[in-house]
Amino acid sequence: MSSKIEIQKICEYCGKEFTAKTTVTRFCGHTCAARSYKQREKDDKIGLSNQHTNNQKLFSLTELDQELIKQKDFLSIKETSSLIGVSERTIFRLLKNGTLQATKIGSRSIIHRSEINKLFAL
């Protein structure tokens, strides 16, 4: 059972008027449908990238946080790596080698400011 419906519609991609054979047709042809799909995919990727970048900005230490870190006597691994300018993995490596000493409080490692100063004393 086929229908002979002819509905005048406007293409959602190019904006041209066309005759549709179904009530749910959105585009004037395959080309516009494909281009619209590509544009939606591109917009989704850009949106995800922007969201990821915004999340990174939230977790990065700001200048205010840097000033607070400089005033503390005891620092966490993350704060120490930020202060020195190395990765957290490097701090763990220094702890394992014995170059840097830390105190464990529960599962958290705390590094005293004097230990960091000793690291740079020549």
C-alpha positions as CSV (number, residue, x, y, z in Angstrom):
1,M,0.0,0.0,0.0
2,S,1.8,3.1,-1.1
3,S,0.8,6.7,-0.5
4,K,0.9,9.5,-3.1
5,I,1.4,12.3,-0.5
6,E,3.2,15.3,-1.7
7,I,4.1,17.9,1.0
8,Q,5.9,21.1,0.4
9,K,8.7,21.4,3.0
10,I,11.8,23.5,3.5
11,C,15.2,21.7,3.8
12,E,16.7,22.0,7.3
13,Y,20.2,22.2,5.9
14,C,20.1,24.4,2.8
15,G,16.8,26.2,3.3
16,K,15.4,25.4,-0.2
17,E,11.8,24.4,-0.7
18,F,11.2,20.8,-1.9
19,T,8.4,18.3,-2.3
20,A,8.5,15.5,0.3
21,K,6.9,12.1,-0.1
22,T,6.6,11.5,3.7
23,T,5.7,13.6,6.6
24,V,9.1,13.0,8.4
25,T,11.4,14.0,5.6
26,R,13.8,16.8,6.8
27,F,16.2,17.3,3.9
28,C,15.8,17.9,0.2
29,G,18.2,15.0,-0.7
30,H,21.0,12.7,0.3
31,T,23.6,15.4,-0.1
32,C,22.0,17.8,2.4
33,A,21.3,14.9,4.8
34,A,24.9,13.8,4.7
35,R,26.2,17.4,5.1
36,S,23.9,17.9,8.1
37,Y,25.1,14.7,9.7
38,K,28.7,15.7,9.2
39,Q,28.0,19.1,10.7
40,R,26.3,17.5,13.8
41,E,29.2,15.2,14.3
42,K,31.7,18.0,14.0
43,D,29.7,20.1,16.5
44,D,29.6,17.2,18.9
45,K,33.4,16.7,18.8
46,I,34.0,20.4,19.3
47,G,31.6,20.4,22.2
48,L,33.3,17.5,23.8
49,S,36.7,19.0,23.3
50,N,35.5,22.3,24.9
51,Q,34.0,20.5,27.8
52,H,37.3,18.5,28.3
53,T,39.3,21.8,28.2
54,N,37.0,23.4,30.7
55,N,37.3,20.4,33.1
56,Q,41.1,20.7,32.8
57,K,41.0,24.4,33.7
58,L,38.9,23.7,36.8
59,F,41.4,21.1,38.0
60,S,44.6,23.1,37.2
61,L,46.0,25.2,40.0
62,T,45.4,28.9,39.7
63,E,47.7,31.7,40.8
64,L,45.8,32.1,44.0
65,D,46.4,28.4,44.8
66,Q,50.1,28.8,44.0
67,E,50.3,31.6,46.6
68,L,48.6,29.3,49.2
69,I,51.0,26.5,48.4
70,K,54.0,28.8,49.0
71,Q,52.8,29.6,52.5
72,K,52.2,26.0,53.6
73,D,54.7,24.0,55.7
74,F,53.4,20.6,54.7
75,L,52.5,19.8,51.1
76,S,50.8,16.9,49.3
77,I,52.3,15.1,46.3
78,K,50.2,17.1,43.9
79,E,51.1,20.4,45.6
80,T,54.8,19.5,45.7
81,S,54.8,18.6,42.0
82,S,53.1,21.9,41.1
83,L,55.5,23.9,43.3
84,I,58.6,22.3,41.8
85,G,57.3,22.1,38.3
86,V,57.6,18.4,37.8
87,S,55.2,15.6,37.3
88,E,53.6,13.7,40.2
89,R,55.4,10.6,38.9
90,T,58.8,12.3,39.4
91,I,57.9,13.1,43.0
92,F,57.0,9.4,43.6
93,R,60.3,8.4,42.0
94,L,62.2,10.8,44.3
95,L,60.4,9.3,47.3
96,K,61.2,5.8,46.2
97,N,64.9,6.6,45.7
98,G,65.1,8.3,49.1
99,T,66.1,11.7,47.7
100,L,62.9,13.1,49.1
101,Q,61.4,12.1,52.5
102,A,57.6,12.0,53.2
103,T,55.4,11.2,56.1
104,K,52.4,9.0,55.7
105,I,49.2,10.0,57.4
106,G,46.7,7.3,56.6
107,S,47.0,6.7,52.9
108,R,48.2,10.3,52.2
109,S,51.8,11.3,51.8
110,I,52.8,14.7,53.3
111,I,56.1,16.4,52.4
112,H,57.6,19.0,54.8
113,R,58.8,22.2,53.2
114,S,62.4,21.7,54.6
115,E,62.6,18.4,52.6
116,I,61.9,20.3,49.4
117,N,64.5,23.0,50.4
118,K,67.1,20.2,51.0
119,L,66.4,18.9,47.5
120,F,67.7,22.1,46.0
121,A,70.5,22.8,48.5
122,L,73.9,22.3,46.8
